[in-house]
Amino acid sequence: MEPLVRSVPLKKNGKVELEHLIEKEWLVTNGLGGYACGTLVGAATRRYHGMLIAAHPKPLGRVMMLNHLFETFRFPDWSSVAVGGSEKADRTLDIQGADILAEFRMEMGLPVWRYESRGHVIERRIFMPHNRNTVHIVYRLMHGAGPVRLKLRPSLHFRGHDDHVSAKQEKPYCLQAVNGRYEVSVGDQFPTLRLRIDGKENALTLDGMTRSDVLYRIEESRGYEGVGVQWSPGFFRADLKPGEDVVLTASTETWDRLLAMSPREAQEGELARRQRLIAAAAPTCRNGFGAELVLAADQFIILPASRAEDTARAHASGDEARTVIAGYHWFTDWGRDTMISLEGLTLTTGRHAEGGYILRTFGAHVKDGLIPNFFTEGESVAVYHTADATMWFFHALSRYVAATGDRTTLLALLPTLRDIFDWHMKGTHYGIRVDPNDGLLTQGAEGYQLTWMDAKVGDWVVTPRRGKAVEINALWYNALRLLEQWLREEKAISKADEVKAAAERAFRSFNERFWCEPEKGLYDVLDGEKGNDSACRPNQIFAISLTNPILEPSRWKQVVETVRTRLLTPVGLRSLAPGHADYKQSYFGNLRSRDAAYHQGTVWGWLIGPYFDAWKKTYPDKPGSAHQLLQGFADHLSEACMGSISEIFDAESPYTPRGCVAQAWSVAEVLRCWAQTG
């Protein structure tokens, strides 16, 4: 297989600009929810930027273990070049070596830096072995006579990865060294960080120092504490010679696990794993853009490392536990995002077994007819305030069964699905219930945001959408038809007839009540706190896109055309049409400002998926047009987080990427659709 390479332009307006490079980020993950990430030039701009963020069982969750690595190259003529740096509290950019950064590329989804100076070419690579809280930073002399002396200074600030950068360290750091093995600890509050350097003439020089003026500019711009502290025990040195790697390894694994493989063996194993991922994917996703998305999708499928009970429960029945991280860096696993993403992340990529693991993992958490909205960081408590995630569970299961024919999983979950139906018919938490007057699903409780438009600041629910939301009822109808089919297949005729009656009533009421002639589309919410809401939002597209459309076909073209002309952009759909009083062009500022715009115009990449489905249904004779809908995402892979797709974008050109730099359902839906373009 040819190496999959994306070379990222370093110059803007013909020259290297720090401000241009500091906006671009890289991300490497480990299959546990842990990760390493940063900017192309090494400056940490987010609290989440670090070389090792390890994922541990509750109550720890994900923890920042190795924040930063400052590098110096000393060449045979004794001249030196420093690489990397940071930004100071006075906003001074203390970044060096950008002028010798000749190339940055993603190779098989992993970051590679190429430095050129004094006739020497040095490459640096970063990878994490799968299912290990370990990072390897590999240096190789590609051209020029050696040795080149490397000086590598690690900086630390042990804290939860969500904690503010100013979080206080309660105990002093303790460094222990035995036979080239180095350990840094702070008592029992955090795991022990283990460090090792492989290379000629290597050593650690103790030269402790503390910096208390490190500026994290994105945190500051988002209204959070932006100045933090970092401590360094000293610096490692090693000689880099042609044909020999120098590798700095950081880990929270035990030494036995850490030393079970050499860094070279671990790297070869990871590359082989990635090649297998691409080979297993849909044929249209085995090269180029599609293959890049397959590797991006891999970042989100994880073992729920923080929930040992999920793993224990699964192993007891001979199964495995899996879940989906909704987005990097701050999201945990969310029910809605997981179910929307499942087809793209696992079925399009040929990872069918993991799709089943995910469904069964979430099925074990159904409570009172609801799957979890999300699990909290650290404690991993399931939170259930969602009206649509459970309906997406039906959708994901149907796609899984269609792809795999796994009726064993379907039959195991069928009693749970029947229970979900009963709970919704009689009413469950948060006002989620079928209205006996018209058979439509209504929802809403004071102080809660139950649909996917779930922004909330303090007590302010930005888009409450209480009442009969259009996509909730589209999802409900789809779930009813799927359940009816599965019940009939299992000869549960009486229950199937009950479900069928509920579906037919919902269909009639929906088509009688949801059409909004002035908007040439569907109401967004019926019977809300202020009556019927006619705001033009993308939620109406689900009335067409799902397997069992609730909208009569005679209305499809009008809805698709309304969405196309008012909401469609090159990178997804706007969450609200321009011209509305609440419309916001940009997503920026502090938390309140951002959440005020989150679903009020901001573009969501994942929505290209349902629009793609609706377009294909409505215009089956125009397959080429569907392909064009995805072209805007190709350039984006070099725009924010290299090789991945952002959560959201500004509502107007140039559609600046915002929010999480890598989002599961954005990647999943674009990948799913790309696989169908052939």
HELIX and SHEET records of a PDB file:
HELIX    1   1 LEU A   18  ILE A   22  1                                   5    
HELIX    2   2 ALA A   98  ILE A  100  5                                   3    
HELIX    3   3 ARG A  217  SER A  221  1                                   5    
HELIX    4   4 TRP A  255  LEU A  258  1                                   4    
HELIX    5   5 PRO A  263  ALA A  280  1                                  18    
HELIX    6   6 PRO A  283  CYS A  285  5                                   3    
HELIX    7   7 GLY A  288  ASP A  298  1                                  11    
HELIX    8   8 ALA A  308  ALA A  316  1                                   9    
HELIX    9   9 GLY A  335  LEU A  342  1                                   8    
HELIX   10  10 GLU A  343  LEU A  347  3                                   5    
HELIX   11  11 HIS A  352  GLY A  363  1                                  12    
HELIX   12  12 ALA A  389  THR A  404  1                                  16    
HELIX   13  13 ARG A  407  LYS A  426  1                                  20    
HELIX   14  14 HIS A  429  GLY A  431  5                                   3    
HELIX   15  15 VAL A  470  GLU A  489  1                                  20    
HELIX   16  16 ILE A  493  ARG A  513  1                                  21    
HELIX   17  17 GLU A  517  GLU A  519  5                                   3    
HELIX   18  18 PRO A  538  ILE A  541  5                                   4    
HELIX   19  19 PHE A  542  SER A  545  1                                   4    
HELIX   20  20 PRO A  553  ARG A  555  5                                   3    
HELIX   21  21 TRP A  556  ARG A  566  1                                  11    
HELIX   22  22 LEU A  591  ALA A  597  1                                   7    
HELIX   23  23 GLY A  605  LEU A  607  5                                   3    
HELIX   24  24 ILE A  608  THR A  618  1                                  11    
HELIX   25  25 PRO A  623  GLN A  628  1                                   6    
HELIX   26  26 GLY A  632  HIS A  636  1                                   5    
HELIX   27  27 ALA A  664  THR A  677  1                                  14    
SHEET    1   A 9 VAL A   5  VAL A   8  0                                        
SHEET    2   A 9 LEU A 101  GLU A 107 -1                                        
SHEET    3   A 9 LEU A 110  SER A 117 -1                                        
SHEET    4   A 9 HIS A 120  PHE A 127 -1                                        
SHEET    5   A 9 THR A 134  HIS A 143 -1                                        
SHEET    6   A 9 VAL A 246  SER A 251 -1                                        
SHEET    7   A 9 LEU A 193  ASP A 198 -1                                        
SHEET    8   A 9 ARG A 181  SER A 185 -1                                        
SHEET    9   A 9 CYS A 174  VAL A 178 -1                                        
SHEET    1   B 2 LYS A  11  LYS A  12  0                                        
SHEET    2   B 2 LYS A  15  VAL A  16 -1                                        
SHEET    1   C 5 GLU A  25  THR A  29  0                                        
SHEET    2   C 5 TYR A  35  THR A  39 -1                                        
SHEET    3   C 5 GLY A  50  HIS A  56 -1                                        
SHEET    4   C 5 GLY A  61  LEU A  66 -1                                        
SHEET    5   C 5 ARG A 159  GLY A 160 -1                                        
SHEET    1   D 6 LEU A  93  GLN A  96  0                                        
SHEET    2   D 6 SER A  80  LYS A  88 -1                                        
SHEET    3   D 6 HIS A  68  ARG A  74 -1                                        
SHEET    4   D 6 VAL A 148  SER A 155 -1                                        
SHEET    5   D 6 VAL A 227  LEU A 240 -1                                        
SHEET    6   D 6 LYS A 200  LEU A 215 -1                                        
SHEET    1   E 2 ILE A 301  ILE A 302  0                                        
SHEET    2   E 2 THR A 323  VAL A 324 -1                                        
SHEET    1   F 2 GLY A 327  TYR A 328  0                                        
SHEET    2   F 2 ALA A 662  GLN A 663 -1                                        
SHEET    1   G 2 PHE A 374  PHE A 375  0                                        
SHEET    2   G 2 ALA A 382  VAL A 383 -1                                        
SHEET    1   H 2 ARG A 433  VAL A 434  0                                        
SHEET    2   H 2 LEU A 441  THR A 442 -1                                        
SHEET    1   I 2 LYS A 456  VAL A 457  0                                        
SHEET    2   I 2 TRP A 460  VAL A 461 -1                                        
SHEET    1   J 3 LYS A 468  ALA A 469  0                                        
SHEET    2   J 3 VAL A 525  GLY A 528 -1                                        
SHEET    3   J 3 GLY A 531  ASP A 533 -1                                        
SHEET    1   K 2 TRP A 515  CYS A 516  0                                        
SHEET    2   K 2 GLY A 521  LEU A 522 -1                                        
SHEET    1   L 5 LEU A 568  THR A 569  0                                        
SHEET    2   L 5 GLY A 572  ARG A 574 -1                                        
SHEET    3   L 5 VAL A 603  TRP A 604 -1                                        
SHEET    4   L 5 ILE A 648  PHE A 649 -1                                        
SHEET    5   L 5 PRO A 657  ARG A 658 -1                                        
END                                                                             
